Amino acid sequence: MNTNQIEALIGMTATFGILVLLILPSVIGLVRERRIDRQIREAQEAREGVSAQKSSSKSTVPSTATWYAEGRRSKKLVSS
């Protein structure tokens, strides 16, 4: 290899390294988001399973406190 080829190889390696450094945070964020989405989905499925097991003859209406708390929880999930 001559000097020009070595310089080109170093330049391509540096460019590739910078590209990886720019893309890496996005990839880490996507992986984190998918994990959080999976955890939320599993929690909802578990919650639906529990509510299906608690079948009662009378329908229940959630209290104002429950409604308020669930509204606050959904806002926290959206904002983060």
C-alpha positions in Angstrom: 0.0 0.0 0.0 1.3 3.4 -0.8 0.8 6.6 1.2 -2.4 7.7 -0.7 -4.1 4.4 -0.1 -3.3 4.5 3.6 -4.6 8.1 3.9 -7.8 7.1 2.1 -8.2 4.1 4.4 -7.7 6.3 7.5 -10.2 8.9 6.1 -12.9 6.2 5.4 -12.3 4.7 8.8 -12.7 8.1 10.5 -15.8 8.9 8.5 -17.3 5.5 9.4 -16.5 6.1 13.1 -18.2 9.5 13.1 -21.2 8.0 11.4 -21.5 5.3 14.0 -21.2 7.9 16.8 -24.0 9.9 15.3 -26.3 6.9 14.7 -25.6 5.0 18.0 -27.8 7.2 20.3 -30.8 6.8 17.9 -30.4 3.0 17.9 -30.1 2.9 21.7 -33.2 5.1 22.0 -35.2 2.8 19.6 -34.2 -0.3 21.5 -35.2 1.4 24.8 -38.6 2.5 23.4 -39.4 -1.0 22.1 -38.5 -2.5 25.5 -40.8 0.0 27.3 -43.6 -0.6 24.8 -43.3 -4.3 25.4 -43.4 -3.8 29.1 -46.5 -1.6 28.9 -48.2 -4.2 26.6 -47.4 -7.0 29.0 -48.7 -5.0 31.9 -51.9 -4.2 30.1 -52.4 -7.9 29.1 -51.8 -8.9 32.7 -54.2 -6.3 33.9 -56.9 -7.5 31.4 -56.3 -11.0 32.6 -56.9 -10.0 36.2 -60.0 -8.1 35.4 -61.4 -11.0 33.3 -60.9 -13.3 36.4 -62.8 -10.8 38.6 -66.1 -11.1 36.8 -68.9 -9.9 39.0 -72.6 -9.7 38.4 -72.9 -6.0 38.9 -71.0 -3.4 36.8 -68.7 -1.1 38.7 -68.1 2.5 37.9 -64.6 3.8 38.8 -64.4 6.4 41.5 -63.3 9.9 40.7 -60.0 9.2 42.4 -59.3 6.2 40.1 -60.3 8.2 37.0 -58.1 11.1 38.0 -55.1 8.8 38.8 -55.4 7.0 35.5 -55.6 10.3 33.7 -52.4 11.4 35.4 -50.6 8.2 34.6 -51.5 8.4 30.9 -50.2 11.9 30.8 -46.9 10.9 32.4 -46.5 8.1 29.9 -47.1 10.4 27.0 -44.8 13.1 28.2 -41.7 10.9 28.9 
